[in-house]
């Protein structure tokens, strides 16, 4: 007890100068607190058992008198209610409090709530007189990974703090993706009437953009007097992450007009937007701007750029760019493998995978998913099993539901529906909808109605609102002339209010992006387009292609 309570004799006292001023907080010792994701372990929690005892820590060096320190230790020890380590900024404010606590403890009337309230009242008056103390306490809490306690203290004091303290707390929220606490810090600024400076506004902009609150982020962005590169990058990335790629690109063009020089983070977002929209020409233009800006070889930008070229069907350019990359990692290799896989180039997928292994890069779960999907498209059953076992045996990767679904699809596409069904039953992910969805699709292709009904029943137990799978099931019944079942499915969809969003294709022709929905005839050249489609279909049929059955 003495080593814990007295900083003079404590082995922990060497840590105090590193944090400048320690903190005041009250919380239970729990196992989750000991194992939380702090920057470093809290030494006060070592060898502690789970109790409901709160801990109060205050400040750094010990400047209260030895008698006061011993009295406080004795009081805390006899009451069993609190551990207290005191520091200099509360010297002179604790004497009467210690005497009253000692007296009440002797009379048996010293309750935990009363002690907590009295201590906090004394501390709050000190914070009100000198907010630098509060700044130091809050910063100490943030540095030691106790953000929740810092926010609670911030709200209990109801006092504004220095911009550096707000900035540190917001940065912790952004780093740990705890955006809800970040919004609470912003709310505190509003409550106490604190007007953030431009730097803090940028921090808030980053917080809201990353959390997906783009309206608030845009409002903050518009009200910035000077929009620096961090602000532009935050709003661009926020739009792209939210699926508003067009807005992200428009913001990028506005940034260029404002005369700012983009960096690697800007281009990573821009290339991601162009990849999602399959906009080759804007992507090439952004690539040219990046070369003019002399952005160094960066693995994040390289991966985004390779992905953009592959998704725009420029596989040759994507491969040339990959070969020129000096900085590669697992993500870069996985981007290359996935790019080939999306275009059904199975041989290139497997060749790239083995090159990756030979160059001592370790594949991850996304890499293996791309390889398994490629094996499925190529009908390579034995190879698919080999890679699936290698993932577990050689790399210790636990397969996820998507990996099991890829194996089911592999077996199902090859017509081995019974084997696929047994694989599902033995899978640890059989309670996941995606694996039953893969089996459902395979049954629809091969017309196995008995297994189709089993797979659909299990799928809709976990995923009742997927309109697309209802349509797949209805189409399967329609192919077998089971029109009563088709009507039942359509009635179920109507009663549930489910509407399947129509699928569409998007293609860029001569710098113009064209959209085509199923059976769409609204395009200006619809007649000519459908004539070409009929000609291609006729050529494919003459070559032996049978729609719905042929794979290659």
C-alpha positions as a Python dict, from the first residue, in 0.01 Angstrom:
ca = {
    (1, 'X'): (0, 0, 0),
    (2, 'X'): (280, 239, 89),
    (3, 'X'): (451, 192, -247),
    (4, 'X'): (126, 262, -427),
    (5, 'X'): (13, 565, -230),
    (6, 'X'): (332, 758, -170),
    (7, 'X'): (497, 888, -488),
    (8, 'X'): (816, 957, -295),
    (9, 'X'): (871, 587, -231),
    (10, 'X'): (684, 454, -532),
    (11, 'X'): (864, 282, -815),
    (12, 'X'): (619, 462, -1040),
    (13, 'X'): (750, 808, -953),
    (14, 'X'): (1005, 783, -1234),
    (15, 'X'): (718, 795, -1480),
    (16, 'X'): (579, 1126, -1355),
    (17, 'X'): (819, 1366, -1532),
    (18, 'X'): (747, 1194, -1865),
    (19, 'X'): (381, 1294, -1845),
    (20, 'X'): (457, 1636, -1689),
    (21, 'X'): (136, 1642, -1488),
    (22, 'X'): (-64, 1336, -1411),
    (23, 'X'): (-436, 1332, -1406),
    (24, 'X'): (-742, 1326, -1194),
    (25, 'X'): (-987, 1058, -1272),
    (26, 'X'): (-1222, 820, -1102),
    (27, 'X'): (-1302, 484, -1256),
    (28, 'X'): (-1322, 118, -1155),
    (29, 'X'): (-1034, -119, -1206),
    (30, 'X'): (-1169, -367, -1460),
    (31, 'X'): (-1010, -625, -1682),
    (32, 'X'): (-1114, -428, -1990),
    (33, 'X'): (-930, -125, -1850),
    (34, 'X'): (-615, -322, -1809),
    (35, 'X'): (-640, -457, -2163),
    (36, 'X'): (-754, -143, -2342),
    (37, 'X'): (-570, -17, -2649),
    (38, 'X'): (-362, 246, -2477),
    (39, 'X'): (-30, 368, -2610),
    (40, 'X'): (140, 198, -2319),
    (41, 'X'): (23, -8, -2023),
    (42, 'X'): (-98, 172, -1716),
    (43, 'X'): (156, 75, -1447),
    (44, 'X'): (-95, 138, -1170),
    (45, 'X'): (-299, -154, -1296),
    (46, 'X'): (-22, -412, -1267),
    (47, 'X'): (-106, -704, -1041),
    (48, 'X'): (-443, -550, -956),
    (49, 'X'): (-754, -755, -919),
    (50, 'X'): (-1098, -646, -1037),
    (51, 'X'): (-1254, -419, -775),
    (52, 'X'): (-1496, -131, -764),
    (53, 'X'): (-1236, 98, -605),
    (54, 'X'): (-1179, 424, -791),
    (55, 'X'): (-834, 571, -831),
    (56, 'X'): (-746, 938, -804),
    (57, 'X'): (-415, 1055, -947),
    (58, 'X'): (-306, 1415, -942),
    (59, 'X'): (-4, 1597, -1079),
    (60, 'X'): (368, 1527, -1056),
    (61, 'X'): (618, 1608, -780),
    (62, 'X'): (538, 1575, -414),
    (63, 'X'): (527, 1915, -243),
    (64, 'X'): (264, 1874, 28),
    (65, 'X'): (399, 1815, 376),
    (66, 'X'): (503, 1471, 488),
    (67, 'X'): (251, 1477, 771),
    (68, 'X'): (-33, 1560, 530),
    (69, 'X'): (82, 1287, 297),
    (70, 'X'): (95, 1027, 577),
    (71, 'X'): (-244, 1139, 710),
    (72, 'X'): (-402, 1107, 370),
    (73, 'X'): (-247, 766, 318),
    (74, 'X'): (-369, 647, 655),
    (75, 'X'): (-720, 776, 589),
    (76, 'X'): (-736, 609, 249),
    (77, 'X'): (-595, 285, 388),
    (78, 'X'): (-832, 259, 684),
    (79, 'X'): (-1143, 351, 486),
    (80, 'X'): (-1058, 117, 200),
    (81, 'X'): (-1243, 350, -31),
    (82, 'X'): (-976, 533, -231),
    (83, 'X'): (-612, 544, -328),
    (84, 'X'): (-479, 899, -355),
    (85, 'X'): (-152, 1029, -492),
    (86, 'X'): (-125, 1405, -440),
    (87, 'X'): (88, 1664, -614),
    (88, 'X'): (190, 2030, -588),
    (89, 'X'): (-93, 2220, -754),
    (90, 'X'): (-335, 2120, -477),
    (91, 'X'): (-101, 2199, -188),
    (92, 'X'): (-279, 2423, 59),
    (93, 'X'): (-621, 2309, -59),
    (94, 'X'): (-605, 1965, 93),
    (95, 'X'): (-527, 2033, 460),
    (96, 'X'): (-884, 2095, 573),
    (97, 'X'): (-1012, 1825, 342),
    (98, 'X'): (-771, 1570, 488),
    (99, 'X'): (-868, 1660, 843),
    (100, 'X'): (-1240, 1627, 766),
    (101, 'X'): (-1186, 1298, 587),
    (102, 'X'): (-985, 1165, 883),
    (103, 'X'): (-1252, 1274, 1128),
    (104, 'X'): (-1540, 1130, 927),
    (105, 'X'): (-1351, 808, 868),
    (106, 'X'): (-1298, 768, 1244),
    (107, 'X'): (-1671, 821, 1300),
    (108, 'X'): (-1759, 564, 1036),
    (109, 'X'): (-1947, 819, 824),
    (110, 'X'): (-1697, 860, 543),
    (111, 'X'): (-1888, 743, 236),
    (112, 'X'): (-1728, 699, -104),
    (113, 'X'): (-1964, 942, -275),
    (114, 'X'): (-1894, 1210, -15),
    (115, 'X'): (-1518, 1165, -48),
    (116, 'X'): (-1537, 1180, -425),
    (117, 'X'): (-1751, 1493, -420),
    (118, 'X'): (-1529, 1676, -173),
    (119, 'X'): (-1210, 1590, -356),
    (120, 'X'): (-1355, 1696, -688),
    (121, 'X'): (-1490, 2022, -546),
    (122, 'X'): (-1145, 2111, -417),
    (123, 'X'): (-984, 2017, -747),
    (124, 'X'): (-1240, 2208, -956),
    (125, 'X'): (-1177, 2529, -765),
    (126, 'X'): (-807, 2490, -842),
    (127, 'X'): (-886, 2433, -1212),
    (128, 'X'): (-1105, 2744, -1218),
    (129, 'X'): (-824, 2954, -1069),
    (130, 'X'): (-564, 2820, -1310),
    (131, 'X'): (-682, 2635, -1621),
    (132, 'X'): (-323, 2537, -1700),
    (133, 'X'): (-360, 2272, -1433),
    (134, 'X'): (-663, 2131, -1614),
    (135, 'X'): (-473, 2139, -1944),
    (136, 'X'): (-191, 1937, -1791),
    (137, 'X'): (-428, 1685, -1638),
    (138, 'X'): (-621, 1635, -1962),
    (139, 'X'): (-304, 1605, -2168),
    (140, 'X'): (-168, 1349, -1923),
    (141, 'X'): (-485, 1145, -1957),
    (142, 'X'): (-469, 1155, -2337),
    (143, 'X'): (-103, 1059, -2351),
    (144, 'X'): (-164, 764, -2120),
    (145, 'X'): (-452, 641, -2336),
    (146, 'X'): (-741, 734, -2103),
    (147, 'X'): (-947, 949, -2336),
    (148, 'X'): (-1282, 858, -2180),
    (149, 'X'): (-1170, 986, -1840),
    (150, 'X'): (-1039, 1304, -2000),
    (151, 'X'): (-1375, 1378, -2162),
    (152, 'X'): (-1563, 1307, -1839),
    (153, 'X'): (-1334, 1545, -1651),
    (154, 'X'): (-1372, 1806, -1926),
    (155, 'X'): (-1750, 1796, -1893),
    (156, 'X'): (-1750, 1797, -1511),
    (157, 'X'): (-1531, 2105, -1490),
    (158, 'X'): (-1737, 2293, -1755),
    (159, 'X'): (-1429, 2504, -1830),
    (160, 'X'): (-1265, 2589, -2165),
    (161, 'X'): (-912, 2461, -2214),
    (162, 'X'): (-620, 2554, -2437),
    (163, 'X'): (-638, 2484, -2810),
    (164, 'X'): (-344, 2242, -2776),
    (165, 'X'): (-548, 2033, -2532),
    (166, 'X'): (-853, 2027, -2759),
    (167, 'X'): (-628, 1938, -3051),
    (168, 'X'): (-466, 1648, -2864),
    (169, 'X'): (-804, 1510, -2757),
    (170, 'X'): (-945, 1536, -3108),
    (171, 'X'): (-637, 1368, -3251),
    (172, 'X'): (-683, 1078, -3011),
    (173, 'X'): (-1045, 1042, -3128),
    (174, 'X'): (-934, 1043, -3493),
    (175, 'X'): (-649, 799, -3432),
    (176, 'X'): (-872, 545, -3253),
    (177, 'X'): (-1171, 618, -3484),
    (178, 'X'): (-1381, 711, -3182),
    (179, 'X'): (-1579, 977, -3363),
    (180, 'X'): (-1862, 987, -3112),
    (181, 'X'): (-1626, 1114, -2842),
    (182, 'X'): (-1487, 1363, -3088),
    (183, 'X'): (-1835, 1506, -3139),
    (184, 'X'): (-1871, 1533, -2762),
    (185, 'X'): (-1553, 1742, -2749),
    (186, 'X'): (-1694, 1969, -3020),
    (187, 'X'): (-2019, 1997, -2824),
    (188, 'X'): (-1820, 2101, -2516),
    (189, 'X'): (-1659, 2381, -2714),
    (190, 'X'): (-2003, 2508, -2807),
    (191, 'X'): (-2137, 2477, -2450),
    (192, 'X'): (-1855, 2677, -2291),
    (193, 'X'): (-1852, 2932, -2574),
    (194, 'X'): (-1507, 2843, -2702),
    (195, 'X'): (-1436, 2965, -3058),
    (196, 'X'): (-1193, 2727, -3229),
    (197, 'X'): (-906, 2866, -3433),
    (198, 'X'): (-834, 2765, -3792),
    (199, 'X'): (-617, 2473, -3686),
    (200, 'X'): (-890, 2330, -3461),
    (201, 'X'): (-1150, 2382, -3734),
    (202, 'X'): (-933, 2170, -3962),
    (203, 'X'): (-911, 1901, -3693),
    (204, 'X'): (-1289, 1904, -3659),
    (205, 'X'): (-1322, 1888, -4037),
    (206, 'X'): (-1102, 1578, -4048),
    (207, 'X'): (-1304, 1420, -3766),
    (208, 'X'): (-1639, 1475, -3935),
    (209, 'X'): (-1513, 1378, -4281),
    (210, 'X'): (-1372, 1049, -4154),
    (211, 'X'): (-1693, 974, -3962),
    (212, 'X'): (-1904, 1028, -4273),
    (213, 'X'): (-2081, 1345, -4152),
    (214, 'X'): (-2010, 1524, -4477),
    (215, 'X'): (-2266, 1803, -4435),
    (216, 'X'): (-2094, 1920, -4117),
    (217, 'X'): (-1752, 1866, -4273),
    (218, 'X'): (-1848, 2073, -4577),
    (219, 'X'): (-1987, 2347, -4352),
    (220, 'X'): (-1660, 2364, -4160),
    (221, 'X'): (-1464, 2355, -4485),
    (222, 'X'): (-1664, 2643, -4633),
    (223, 'X'): (-1605, 2855, -4321),
    (224, 'X'): (-1229, 2811, -4316),
    (225, 'X'): (-1053, 3139, -4385),
    (226, 'X'): (-744, 2962, -4519),
    (227, 'X'): (-796, 2613, -4660),
    (228, 'X'): (-469, 2425, -4629),
    (229, 'X'): (-376, 2093, -4787),
    (230, 'X'): (-496, 1894, -4484),
    (231, 'X'): (-845, 2042, -4516),
    (232, 'X'): (-866, 1970, -4890),
    (233, 'X'): (-740, 1613, -4845),
    (234, 'X'): (-988, 1549, -4565),
    (235, 'X'): (-1293, 1663, -4760),
    (236, 'X'): (-1184, 1479, -5078),
    (237, 'X'): (-1120, 1155, -4889),
    (238, 'X'): (-1449, 1194, -4703),
    (239, 'X'): (-1648, 1214, -5025),
    (240, 'X'): (-1468, 916, -5180),
    (241, 'X'): (-1509, 699, -4868),
    (242, 'X'): (-1880, 783, -4857),
    (243, 'X'): (-1929, 669, -5217),
    (244, 'X'): (-1963, 1022, -5357),
    (245, 'X'): (-1675, 992, -5600),
    (246, 'X'): (-1804, 1259, -5839),
    (247, 'X'): (-1811, 1516, -5558),
    (248, 'X'): (-1463, 1410, -5455),
    (249, 'X'): (-1329, 1469, -5806),
    (250, 'X'): (-1505, 1805, -5829),
    (251, 'X'): (-1342, 1906, -5501),
    (252, 'X'): (-1005, 1794, -5636),
    (253, 'X'): (-1051, 2017, -5941),
    (254, 'X'): (-1142, 2305, -5708),
    (255, 'X'): (-824, 2239, -5513),
    (256, 'X'): (-620, 2262, -5834),
    (257, 'X'): (-789, 2589, -5926),
    (258, 'X'): (-704, 2724, -5580),
    (259, 'X'): (-338, 2671, -5666),
    (260, 'X'): (-253, 2407, -5405),
    (261, 'X'): (-2, 2134, -5478),
    (262, 'X'): (-150, 1786, -5416),
    (263, 'X'): (41, 1524, -5220),
    (264, 'X'): (34, 1146, -5214),
    (265, 'X'): (-279, 1135, -4998),
    (266, 'X'): (-465, 1354, -5245),
    (267, 'X'): (-376, 1130, -5538),
    (268, 'X'): (-461, 812, -5347),
    (269, 'X'): (-819, 940, -5302),
    (270, 'X'): (-843, 1064, -5662),
    (271, 'X'): (-723, 734, -5810),
    (272, 'X'): (-967, 546, -5589),
    (273, 'X'): (-1252, 765, -5716),
    (274, 'X'): (-1150, 714, -6081),
    (275, 'X'): (-1122, 338, -6023),
    (276, 'X'): (-1472, 315, -5875),
    (277, 'X'): (-1622, 520, -6160),
    (278, 'X'): (-1403, 348, -6423),
    (279, 'X'): (-1298, 692, -6552),
    (280, 'X'): (-982, 625, -6749),
    (281, 'X'): (-920, 970, -6898),
    (282, 'X'): (-952, 1167, -6570),
    (283, 'X'): (-736, 900, -6409),
    (284, 'X'): (-466, 942, -6671),
    (285, 'X'): (-480, 1319, -6628),
    (286, 'X'): (-440, 1286, -6252),
    (287, 'X'): (-148, 1048, -6312),
    (288, 'X'): (15, 1312, -6530),
    (289, 'X'): (-35, 1579, -6263),
    (290, 'X'): (124, 1346, -6008),
    (291, 'X'): (431, 1303, -6229),
    (292, 'X'): (461, 1681, -6271),
    (293, 'X'): (435, 1725, -5894),
    (294, 'X'): (724, 1478, -5860),
    (295, 'X'): (552, 1268, -5597),
    (296, 'X'): (803, 1012, -5480),
    (297, 'X'): (759, 638, -5504),
    (298, 'X'): (481, 567, -5253),
    (299, 'X'): (333, 225, -5192),
    (300, 'X'): (-18, 358, -5116),
    (301, 'X'): (-32, 567, -5434),
    (302, 'X'): (119, 286, -5640),
    (303, 'X'): (-147, 42, -5522),
    (304, 'X'): (-429, 289, -5592),
    (305, 'X'): (-290, 367, -5938),
    (306, 'X'): (-251, 0, -6036),
    (307, 'X'): (-605, -66, -5914),
    (308, 'X'): (-736, 227, -6120),
    (309, 'X'): (-582, 101, -6444),
    (310, 'X'): (-708, -253, -6393),
    (311, 'X'): (-1061, -140, -6311),
    (312, 'X'): (-1057, 74, -6624),
    (313, 'X'): (-964, -244, -6819),
    (314, 'X'): (-614, -117, -6900),
    (315, 'X'): (-445, -432, -6775),
    (316, 'X'): (-131, -375, -6980),
    (317, 'X'): (-75, -27, -6837),
    (318, 'X'): (-149, -155, -6487),
    (319, 'X'): (110, -429, -6522),
    (320, 'X'): (372, -191, -6667),
    (321, 'X'): (317, 48, -6380),
    (322, 'X'): (344, -236, -6128),
    (323, 'X'): (673, -353, -6277),
    (324, 'X'): (814, 1, -6243),
    (325, 'X'): (714, 32, -5877),
    (326, 'X'): (1016, 43, -5651),
    (327, 'X'): (804, 24, -5334),
    (328, 'X'): (586, -286, -5314),
    (329, 'X'): (416, -462, -5031),
    (330, 'X'): (148, -724, -4985),
    (331, 'X'): (-126, -475, -5072),
    (332, 'X'): (40, -386, -5404),
    (333, 'X'): (74, -752, -5499),
    (334, 'X'): (-284, -823, -5392),
    (335, 'X'): (-404, -533, -5608),
    (336, 'X'): (-231, -687, -5910),
    (337, 'X'): (-372, -1034, -5838),
    (338, 'X'): (-725, -902, -5781),
    (339, 'X'): (-703, -695, -6099),
    (340, 'X'): (-626, -1001, -6310),
    (341, 'X'): (-894, -1197, -6126),
    (342, 'X'): (-1167, -943, -6207),
    (343, 'X'): (-1091, -994, -6575),
    (344, 'X'): (-1092, -1374, -6553),
    (345, 'X'): (-721, -1406, -6633),
    (346, 'X'): (-666, -1710, -6417),
    (347, 'X'): (-318, -1796, -6543),
    (348, 'X'): (-193, -1444, -6469),
    (349, 'X'): (-348, -1459, -6121),
    (350, 'X'): (-166, -1779, -6029),
    (351, 'X'): (159, -1664, -6190),
    (352, 'X'): (149, -1335, -5996),
    (353, 'X'): (71, -1521, -5674),
    (354, 'X'): (375, -1748, -5711),
    (355, 'X'): (597, -1451, -5800),
    (356, 'X'): (477, -1282, -5485),
    (357, 'X'): (569, -1587, -5275),
    (358, 'X'): (909, -1621, -5445),
    (359, 'X'): (989, -1257, -5361),
    (360, 'X'): (920, -1332, -4992),
    (361, 'X'): (598, -1134, -4960),
    (362, 'X'): (342, -1283, -4724),
    (363, 'X'): (-12, -1311, -4868),
    (364, 'X'): (-308, -1203, -4658),
    (365, 'X'): (-671, -1310, -4649),
    (366, 'X'): (-762, -1074, -4938),
    (367, 'X'): (-486, -1226, -5153),
    (368, 'X'): (-619, -1577, -5098),
    (369, 'X'): (-976, -1465, -5165),
    (370, 'X'): (-869, -1332, -5506),
    (371, 'X'): (-684, -1657, -5581),
    (372, 'X'): (-981, -1874, -5480),
    (373, 'X'): (-1223, -1666, -5689),
    (374, 'X'): (-989, -1703, -5987),
    (375, 'X'): (-978, -2079, -5937),
    (376, 'X'): (-1357, -2079, -5926),
    (377, 'X'): (-1383, -1888, -6254),
    (378, 'X'): (-1131, -2122, -6412),
    (379, 'X'): (-1287, -2441, -6278),
    (380, 'X'): (-962, -2538, -6104),
    (381, 'X'): (-1100, -2755, -5824),
    (382, 'X'): (-778, -2926, -5715),
    (383, 'X'): (-581, -2602, -5720),
    (384, 'X'): (-853, -2428, -5523),
    (385, 'X'): (-840, -2692, -5250),
    (386, 'X'): (-462, -2667, -5243),
    (387, 'X'): (-461, -2290, -5193),
    (388, 'X'): (-739, -2311, -4934),
    (389, 'X'): (-537, -2562, -4729),
    (390, 'X'): (-217, -2360, -4777),
    (391, 'X'): (-384, -2051, -4637),
    (392, 'X'): (-454, -2237, -4312),
    (393, 'X'): (-149, -2459, -4290),
    (394, 'X'): (133, -2240, -4421),
    (395, 'X'): (21, -1893, -4317),
    (396, 'X'): (-207, -1948, -4018),
    (397, 'X'): (-490, -1746, -4175),
    (398, 'X'): (-833, -1833, -4042),
    (399, 'X'): (-1074, -1855, -4339),
    (400, 'X'): (-1365, -1614, -4329),
    (401, 'X'): (-1715, -1664, -4465),
    (402, 'X'): (-1611, -1520, -4804),
    (403, 'X'): (-1337, -1781, -4840),
    (404, 'X'): (-1581, -2063, -4770),
    (405, 'X'): (-1829, -1906, -5013),
    (406, 'X'): (-1556, -1899, -5281),
    (407, 'X'): (-1496, -2271, -5225),
    (408, 'X'): (-1870, -2342, -5247),
    (409, 'X'): (-1884, -2142, -5569),
    (410, 'X'): (-1584, -2336, -5701),
    (411, 'X'): (-1756, -2670, -5638),
    (412, 'X'): (-2095, -2543, -5751),
    (413, 'X'): (-1976, -2403, -6083),
    (414, 'X'): (-1818, -2741, -6157),
    (415, 'X'): (-2152, -2915, -6096),
    (416, 'X'): (-2050, -3082, -5770),
    (417, 'X'): (-2354, -2956, -5581),
    (418, 'X'): (-2375, -3241, -5330),
    (419, 'X'): (-2009, -3196, -5241),
    (420, 'X'): (-2065, -2822, -5210),
    (421, 'X'): (-2362, -2882, -4979),
    (422, 'X'): (-2157, -3113, -4757),
    (423, 'X'): (-1880, -2852, -4751),
    (424, 'X'): (-2131, -2594, -4629),
    (425, 'X'): (-2257, -2823, -4353),
    (426, 'X'): (-1903, -2884, -4227),
    (427, 'X'): (-1809, -2517, -4248),
    (428, 'X'): (-1779, -2317, -3923),
    (429, 'X'): (-1945, -2031, -4114),
    (430, 'X'): (-2265, -2215, -4199),
    (431, 'X'): (-2459, -1956, -3997),
    (432, 'X'): (-2354, -1684, -4244),
    (433, 'X'): (-2577, -1584, -4535),
    (434, 'X'): (-2298, -1541, -4790),
    (435, 'X'): (-2209, -1910, -4795),
    (436, 'X'): (-2572, -2015, -4853),
    (437, 'X'): (-2602, -1745, -5117),
    (438, 'X'): (-2315, -1902, -5310),
    (439, 'X'): (-2485, -2242, -5295),
    (440, 'X'): (-2816, -2085, -5402),
    (441, 'X'): (-2656, -1934, -5711),
    (442, 'X'): (-2491, -2263, -5806),
    (443, 'X'): (-2819, -2450, -5771),
    (444, 'X'): (-2991, -2195, -5995),
    (445, 'X'): (-2727, -2245, -6268),
    (446, 'X'): (-2759, -2624, -6266),
    (447, 'X'): (-3135, -2641, -6197),
    (448, 'X'): (-3122, -2851, -5879),
    (449, 'X'): (-3459, -2748, -5732),
    (450, 'X'): (-3444, -2969, -5422),
    (451, 'X'): (-3113, -2828, -5307),
    (452, 'X'): (-3222, -2482, -5424),
    (453, 'X'): (-3514, -2487, -5180),
    (454, 'X'): (-3285, -2592, -4893),
    (455, 'X'): (-3028, -2324, -4974),
    (456, 'X'): (-3289, -2049, -5018),
    (457, 'X'): (-3460, -2138, -4691),
    (458, 'X'): (-3133, -2118, -4498),
    (459, 'X'): (-3025, -1802, -4677),
    (460, 'X'): (-3343, -1610, -4597),
    (461, 'X'): (-3316, -1712, -4233),
    (462, 'X'): (-3011, -1485, -4210),
    (463, 'X'): (-3080, -1231, -4485),
    (464, 'X'): (-3450, -1156, -4520),
    (465, 'X'): (-3426, -822, -4697),
    (466, 'X'): (-3200, -903, -4995),
    (467, 'X'): (-3424, -837, -5295),
    (468, 'X'): (-3158, -961, -5537),
    (469, 'X'): (-3166, -1317, -5401),
    (470, 'X'): (-3547, -1322, -5419),
    (471, 'X'): (-3516, -1237, -5787),
    (472, 'X'): (-3256, -1513, -5836),
    (473, 'X'): (-3491, -1762, -5672),
    (474, 'X'): (-3789, -1644, -5878),
    (475, 'X'): (-3587, -1675, -6200),
    (476, 'X'): (-3482, -2028, -6104),
    (477, 'X'): (-3844, -2127, -6050),
    (478, 'X'): (-3942, -1959, -6377),
    (479, 'X'): (-3684, -2167, -6570),
    (480, 'X'): (-3851, -2479, -6429),
    (481, 'X'): (-4204, -2349, -6509),
    (482, 'X'): (-4296, -2329, -6139),
    (483, 'X'): (-4509, -2018, -6184),
    (484, 'X'): (-4702, -2059, -5862),
    (485, 'X'): (-4376, -2039, -5668),
    (486, 'X'): (-4275, -1737, -5875),
    (487, 'X'): (-4599, -1559, -5780),
    (488, 'X'): (-4548, -1645, -5413),
    (489, 'X'): (-4200, -1490, -5416),
    (490, 'X'): (-4322, -1176, -5591),
    (491, 'X'): (-4610, -1146, -5342),
    (492, 'X'): (-4362, -1179, -5054),
    (493, 'X'): (-4145, -904, -5201),
    (494, 'X'): (-4447, -680, -5250),
    (495, 'X'): (-4574, -731, -4896),
    (496, 'X'): (-4230, -659, -4753),
    (497, 'X'): (-4188, -349, -4968),
    (498, 'X'): (-3868, -483, -5125),
    (499, 'X'): (-3764, -330, -5455),
    (500, 'X'): (-3458, -453, -5639),
    (501, 'X'): (-3243, -171, -5765),
    (502, 'X'): (-3185, -222, -6137),
    (503, 'X'): (-2836, -316, -6244),
    (504, 'X'): (-2653, -96, -6487),
    (505, 'X'): (-2333, -76, -6685),
    (506, 'X'): (-2118, 231, -6725),
    (507, 'X'): (-1870, 295, -7001),
    (508, 'X'): (-1661, 595, -7101),
    (509, 'X'): (-1655, 664, -7476),
    (510, 'X'): (-1474, 969, -7613),
    (511, 'X'): (-1465, 1137, -7269),
    (512, 'X'): (-1841, 1085, -7223),
    (513, 'X'): (-1972, 848, -6955),
    (514, 'X'): (-2273, 643, -7072),
    (515, 'X'): (-2507, 445, -6845),
    (516, 'X'): (-2702, 141, -6961),
    (517, 'X'): (-2978, -24, -6758),
    (518, 'X'): (-3129, -362, -6839),
    (519, 'X'): (-3338, -338, -7157),
    (520, 'X'): (-3257, 32, -7166),
    (521, 'X'): (-3366, 209, -7487),
    (522, 'X'): (-3324, 569, -7377),
    (523, 'X'): (-2976, 613, -7523),
    (524, 'X'): (-2957, 822, -7838),
    (525, 'X'): (-2789, 538, -8027),
    (526, 'X'): (-2996, 258, -7873),
    (527, 'X'): (-3096, 108, -8211),
    (528, 'X'): (-2739, 89, -8339),
    (529, 'X'): (-2616, -52, -8005),
    (530, 'X'): (-2874, -332, -7997),
    (531, 'X'): (-2798, -418, -8359),
    (532, 'X'): (-2431, -468, -8271),
    (533, 'X'): (-2533, -678, -7965),
    (534, 'X'): (-2748, -903, -8187),
    (535, 'X'): (-2461, -949, -8431),
    (536, 'X'): (-2220, -1042, -8151),
    (537, 'X'): (-2474, -1285, -8000),
    (538, 'X'): (-2520, -1452, -8339),
    (539, 'X'): (-2145, -1496, -8379),
    (540, 'X'): (-2117, -1647, -8029),
    (541, 'X'): (-2400, -1893, -8095),
    (542, 'X'): (-2237, -2006, -8419),
    (543, 'X'): (-1921, -2070, -8215),
    (544, 'X'): (-2117, -2301, -7980),
    (545, 'X'): (-2195, -2061, -7696),
    (546, 'X'): (-2515, -2148, -7501),
    (547, 'X'): (-2639, -1867, -7272),
    (548, 'X'): (-2660, -1972, -6905),
    (549, 'X'): (-2458, -2291, -6956),
    (550, 'X'): (-2130, -2200, -7124),
    (551, 'X'): (-1850, -2072, -6902),
    (552, 'X'): (-1562, -2019, -7143),
}
